[in-house]
Amino acid sequence: MKERKYLAISIKHTEYKWKFGKPCVLWGWHQTKDDEKRCFADYTQYPNKAEVYSLQDWLDSGYGSIIKMDEPVHMTIDLCRKYKNYDTVLIDKEEYIGYCKMACLPLAHQTEIGGDEQGV
């Protein structure tokens, strides 16, 4: 429960016109170190920038009532429709990165991987 391996997908912010192959909106605009307080602020679409959580992080956060935590969530074509009754779902970071690679989505913003400020 304390292993940090989950990204939190905001269904509420992703579902508008989302289609399989598009990026999801992820909680936490930056990753913290293990000994730091978890980031529950703001959003990003880049999995290598998003906060990585444990189940315990969410249980301790006070947001538990809006999160689907009773079973694993997997990337599926109907992700947003299937979980529309939840604000947020947790997904294994490695599974989401595999989805991004399959869909040719960037894992980090261009400025973080050597591009210029315009993302080129």
Buried (B, 14 or more C-beta within 10 A) or exposed (E): EEEBBBBBBBBBBBBEEBEEEEBBBBBBBEBBEEEEEBBBEEBBBBBBBBBBBBBEBBEEBEBEEBBBBEEEBEBEEEBBEBBEEBBBBBBBBEBBBEBBEEEEBBBBBBEEEEEEEEEE
